[in-house]
C-alpha cells in the first residue's frame, strides 16, 4: 500500500488566461442583487464589489471550462496490485442550491490494473470537479467514475467529508455538522476485505 497525506492542495487560478466567462454580465447581476437587498451599489464600499465578485466567480467556477480527464491521460505502467491511497485532499466548492460554499476533504483509493497515475494528478482532478456548481453526492460519483474509466482500475473508493455553509450559517444553522458521502466501485464494492482495508487506512481503528 502506498499512501500520501495531502494537507495543502491550493492551486493558482490565473485570470490572465481568460476563461470564457461573461464578467460584465456577472457585474450587472451583482449590481441588481445589491439593489434588490436595498443597498446602494454606488456607495464607496460597494462601488467595486460587482467587479470583485465577477473575478471571484471566474475563479470559483473555473472547473466548468476544464476537463478533469486531462489529468489522468498520462499514466505509468506498473505491476502493482494493492491499494494506492491519497487522503485529506482539501477542496472548496459551491453548492448549486444556494450558491454558498461547502468545504472539506477527499480521500481517494484505487487498485491499479497495470496503470498508476502521478499522485498530484488525483488532487488536480478534485480541484477541477469541485470548481463547479456542485452537490457533494454527484461530486463523489464523478471522481470515482473518472478513475474507473481513465485508469481502468480494478477498484476505486472515494469518500468526501464536507461542511456546508447552507446549513451552518442559514436555515437550520448547525455549525460543526459534516456530511460524508462515498462511492465504491469494482473490488471496493464487491470485496468486504478491500473496503475495510481502505477505511482502516483512512480512519485507523477510530470507526
SULWO-V697197 format. One record per residue. RES is the residue in one small letter. SS is DSSP state (h for helix, s for strand, l for the rest). PSI is psi in degrees with one decimal (NA if undefined). D_LAST is the distance of its C-alpha to the last C-alpha in whole Angstrom. Layout:
res->(RES:RES)
ss->(SS:SS)
psi->(PSI:PSI)
d_last->(D_LAST:D_LAST)
This chain:
res->(x:x:x:x:x:x:x:x:x:x:x:x:x:x:x:x:x:x:x:x:x:x:x:x:x:x:x:x:x:x:x:x:x:x:x:x:x:x:x:x:x:x:x:x:x:x:x:x:x:x:x:x:x:x:x:x:x:x:x:x:x:x:x:x:x:x:x:x:x:x:x:x:x:x:x:x:x:x:x:x:x:x:x:x:x:x:x:x:x:x:x:x:x:x:x:x:x:x:x:x:x:x:x:x:x:x:x:x:x:x:x:x:x:x:x:x:x:x:x:x:x:x:x:x:x:x:x:x:x:x:x:x:x:x:x:x:x:x:x:x:x:x:x:x:x:x:x:x:x:x:x:x:x:x:x:x:x:x:x:x:x:x:x:x:x:x:x:x:x:x:x:x:x:x:x:x:x:x:x:x:x:x:x:x:x:x:x:x:x:x:x:x:x:x:x:x:x:x:x:x:x:x:x:x:x:x:x)
ss->(l:s:s:s:s:l:l:l:l:l:l:l:l:l:l:l:l:l:l:l:l:l:h:h:h:h:h:h:h:h:h:h:h:h:h:h:l:l:l:l:l:l:l:h:h:h:l:l:h:h:h:h:h:h:h:h:h:h:h:h:l:h:h:h:h:l:l:h:h:h:h:h:l:l:s:s:s:l:l:l:l:l:s:s:s:s:s:s:s:s:s:s:s:s:s:l:l:l:l:l:s:s:s:s:s:s:s:s:s:s:s:l:l:l:s:s:s:l:h:h:h:h:h:h:h:h:h:h:h:h:l:l:s:s:l:h:h:h:h:h:h:h:h:h:h:h:h:h:h:h:h:l:l:l:s:s:s:s:s:s:s:s:s:s:h:h:h:h:l:l:l:l:l:l:l:l:l:l:s:s:s:s:s:s:s:s:h:h:h:h:l:h:h:h:h:h:h:h:h:h:h:h:h:l:l:l:l)
psi->(131.9:133.0:143.5:136.2:125.5:106.0:-6.0:99.5:38.7:144.4:154.2:125.3:111.2:116.2:-5.1:-37.3:94.0:114.7:155.6:63.1:142.5:82.4:-43.4:-36.2:-40.2:-42.6:-43.9:-39.7:-38.6:-37.1:-42.3:-38.0:-44.1:-42.6:-38.7:-29.8:2.3:19.2:173.2:108.1:-11.0:-1.1:145.9:-47.2:-20.2:-5.5:-41.5:3.0:-44.7:-41.1:-39.8:-43.4:-38.6:-44.8:-37.7:-43.5:-35.9:-34.5:-47.9:-28.1:23.3:-24.6:-15.0:-25.2:26.9:139.4:115.6:-20.6:-27.0:-27.5:-8.3:3.3:-32.1:115.4:171.5:141.9:116.5:140.4:76.6:124.1:24.1:177.8:133.3:125.0:130.4:118.5:162.9:41.1:111.8:149.5:160.3:131.1:173.8:119.8:128.0:-10.9:-37.2:-0.9:44.8:149.6:149.9:140.0:153.7:-145.4:153.1:136.1:127.2:127.4:145.3:155.5:110.3:155.4:52.2:-10.1:129.3:152.3:152.3:136.5:-36.1:-23.3:-31.0:-39.1:-35.4:-36.0:-44.7:-43.0:-44.9:-47.5:-33.1:-23.1:56.2:159.8:123.9:164.8:146.3:-37.9:-45.6:-40.9:-41.8:-47.3:-41.2:-45.9:-45.4:-45.1:-36.6:-41.9:-38.8:-46.0:-42.8:-35.1:-10.2:39.6:147.1:-25.9:150.1:138.7:130.9:129.0:131.6:132.1:125.4:151.8:129.9:119.1:-16.6:-12.6:1.1:-27.0:-4.4:177.5:-118.4:-21.4:70.8:78.1:149.4:1.0:130.8:148.1:133.2:128.7:153.2:152.7:121.0:128.4:150.1:-129.1:-25.6:-27.1:-40.2:-30.2:114.9:-39.6:-42.1:-43.1:-40.8:-38.8:-43.2:-48.4:-37.0:-38.8:-31.3:-50.2:-5.2:-140.5:21.7:-15.0:NA)
d_last->(20:21:19:21:19:21:21:25:26:29:32:36:37:41:43:46:45:46:43:45:44:47:47:50:48:45:47:49:46:45:49:49:45:47:50:48:46:49:49:52:51:54:53:52:49:48:51:49:45:46:46:43:41:43:42:38:38:39:37:34:35:36:34:36:39:37:35:32:33:35:33:32:35:36:34:34:35:32:32:28:26:22:19:21:18:19:16:17:20:21:23:26:27:29:28:31:31:32:33:30:28:24:22:19:18:17:16:18:18:21:23:26:29:32:31:29:29:29:26:28:29:25:25:29:28:25:28:30:28:27:30:32:31:28:25:22:22:25:24:21:23:26:24:23:26:28:26:27:30:31:30:30:26:25:22:20:17:17:14:16:15:18:20:23:26:27:25:25:29:30:30:27:27:23:22:19:18:16:16:13:15:15:18:18:21:23:21:18:19:20:19:15:15:16:13:11:12:12:9:8:11:10:7:7:6:4:0)
